[in-house]
Amino acid sequence: MSEFDIKKLELDAALELAPLISAYAQERKRGAPRQPDMFYAEILLTDRTAEVMGAYVGGKLSAFCTFFDLPETISGKRVGHVDILYVDYEARGIGVTKAMIEALIQIGDERNWLELQWNDPNEVQQEKIAEISRLSTTESTRLSIGIHEEHTKVK
């Protein structure tokens, strides 16, 4: 397992983040390779609602996760919502995904989130979520990790 550092990304990470956003878009959409868009990376990093966390492997930004801290209407508490978690091809298979999910759960503990929601995690991400949360996962469009409530289950 390689060593890596996970932290919230600030505006100064835009130059490193832009190529990862392009790689993610290329992987999801195929077609012609995307060009890194520094301007969009800066917009994302300064967005008033989105938060971006990154994983540095060997000093290089190799993964990012965009997530939100949202109100949960019924309970009056808050939830975390993962939009994207992308790990660069060269950094896969060394535990980055698991570490990023654990970091999100830690943020949820600190912020007293009711749960961590995730629309459409891929198969590897579902496996890591199941391993960390001890919840079974199935093919789903939304997965929830209960953080503070026993009744929260994967749907």
C-alpha positions in Angstrom: 0.0 0.0 0.0 1.4 3.4 -1.0 1.3 6.4 1.4 -1.1 9.1 0.6 -2.5 12.3 2.1 -6.2 13.2 2.0 -7.2 16.8 2.5 -9.8 19.4 1.5 -8.7 21.2 -1.7 -8.4 24.9 -1.8 -8.1 27.3 -4.8 -4.3 26.7 -5.1 -5.0 23.1 -6.2 -6.9 24.1 -9.4 -3.9 23.4 -11.7 -3.6 19.9 -10.3 -7.4 19.3 -10.2 -8.1 20.3 -13.8 -6.5 17.3 -15.4 -8.3 14.9 -13.0 -11.7 16.4 -13.9 -10.8 15.9 -17.6 -9.7 12.3 -17.0 -13.0 11.7 -15.1 -15.1 13.2 -18.0 -13.1 11.1 -20.5 -13.7 7.9 -18.6 -17.4 8.6 -18.2 -18.2 10.0 -21.6 -15.6 8.5 -23.9 -15.1 10.3 -27.2 -12.2 12.7 -27.8 -10.0 13.3 -24.8 -11.0 16.4 -22.8 -8.6 19.3 -22.3 -7.9 20.3 -18.7 -10.1 23.4 -17.8 -8.3 25.4 -15.2 -11.1 28.0 -15.1 -13.7 25.3 -14.3 -11.5 23.8 -11.6 -11.3 27.3 -10.0 -15.0 27.7 -10.2 -15.6 24.3 -8.5 -13.0 25.0 -5.8 -14.7 28.3 -4.9 -18.3 27.1 -5.2 -20.4 28.2 -2.3 -22.0 24.8 -1.8 -19.6 22.2 -3.1 -16.6 20.9 -1.2 -13.7 19.1 -2.9 -11.4 16.6 -1.2 -8.2 15.3 -2.8 -5.9 12.4 -2.3 -2.2 12.9 -2.9 -0.2 9.8 -3.8 3.5 10.3 -3.7 3.0 14.0 -3.6 0.8 14.0 -6.8 -3.0 14.8 -6.7 -4.4 11.4 -7.8 -8.0 11.5 -6.7 -10.8 13.9 -6.0 -14.2 13.8 -4.4 -16.9 16.5 -4.7 -19.4 16.4 -1.9 -22.1 18.5 -0.3 -23.3 19.2 3.3 -27.1 19.3 3.0 -30.1 19.7 5.3 -32.3 16.6 5.9 -35.9 17.9 6.1 -37.5 15.1 8.1 -35.0 14.7 10.9 -33.8 18.4 11.0 -30.2 17.1 10.9 -27.7 17.2 8.0 -26.5 14.7 5.5 -23.4 14.4 3.4 -24.0 13.8 -0.3 -21.2 12.5 -2.6 -21.4 13.7 -6.2 -18.2 12.3 -7.6 -15.3 10.2 -6.3 -12.6 9.7 -9.0 -9.3 7.9 -8.6 -6.7 8.3 -11.4 -5.9 5.0 -13.2 -2.3 5.0 -11.9 -3.5 5.2 -8.3 -6.2 2.5 -8.3 -5.9 -0.7 -6.3 -3.8 0.8 -3.4 -6.6 1.8 -1.0 -7.3 5.4 -2.1 -11.1 4.8 -2.6 -11.4 3.2 0.8 -9.4 6.0 2.5 -11.5 8.7 0.8 -14.7 7.1 2.0 -13.3 6.8 5.5 -12.4 10.5 5.4 -15.9 11.3 4.3 -17.3 9.3 7.2 -15.0 11.1 9.6 -16.2 14.5 8.2 -19.8 13.1 8.8 -18.9 12.2 12.4 -17.5 15.7 13.0 -20.5 17.4 11.5 -23.0 15.0 13.0 -24.4 13.9 9.6 -27.4 11.5 9.8 -26.0 9.7 6.8 -23.7 9.8 3.8 -25.7 9.6 0.5 -24.2 8.6 -2.8 -26.0 8.4 -6.1 -24.8 5.7 -8.4 -21.4 4.6 -6.9 -19.5 2.2 -9.2 -19.0 -1.4 -8.2 -15.6 -0.9 -6.6 -16.9 2.0 -4.5 -19.9 -0.1 -3.5 -17.6 -2.9 -2.3 -15.5 -0.4 -0.2 -18.6 1.1 1.3 -19.9 -2.3 2.3 -16.5 -3.2 3.8 -16.3 0.0 5.8 -19.9 0.2 6.9 -20.6 -3.5 7.3 -23.8 -3.0 5.2 -24.6 -5.2 2.3 -24.8 -3.4 -1.1 -26.8 -4.3 -4.2 -27.0 -2.7 -7.6 -28.6 0.6 -6.7 -28.9 4.1 -7.8 -28.6 5.5 -4.3 -26.6 4.2 -1.4 -26.6 5.5 2.1 -24.2 4.9 4.9 -25.8 5.5 8.3 -23.5 7.5 10.5 -25.6 8.3 13.6 -28.9 6.5 13.2 -29.2 2.7 13.5 -32.3 2.7 11.3 -30.5 4.0 8.2 -30.0 1.3 5.7 -28.7 0.8 2.2 -31.6 0.9 -0.3 
